[in-house]
Amino acid sequence: MEKSKRYIFAALGILLLSGCGSPRYTAKPIEALTNQVDIVIINDEATREGFLETMESWLTEHHYQYTVQSEGEKHDLNKLTLEYEGHWTWDLALYLKRAEIKAFQHGQRVGEVDFKVPYTANPNKFGNAEKRIRFMMDALFGQITAEEATQKANSSSDG
């Protein structure tokens, strides 16, 4: 009986640790947004090009008009401005470790979404970066909650 208790505790410990080590989203969605808003994306040249391409694809698919400007370039503060940053890490394979997208309008932050993968042995960290960035956009624009994005990123078919 004592041996079986050890196996049960070990199994519970592994489940607990893998759950704590799963990719997570946090978000404050942009409120009261219509498709008629002018959007400016500030290109973060330090982030892999695919991040910007995914954001552009998402905006096009959802019928938003946007322009892309370089960092440091003067832009209209009345427009909805998206700033992003993504960090990839290597652990047997390259994966999106941490990312953020912040939305500003009239000089104020009006929304933000963060994605983080803790240092862990959890295999969910190797999910599809494009899908994860799309989940970020979904959460930022209020189409899904951060909890739904987290659940999708950790499911075997969506991550």
Order of alpha helices (4+ residues) and beta strands (2+ residues): alpha-beta-beta-alpha-beta-beta-beta-beta-alpha-alpha
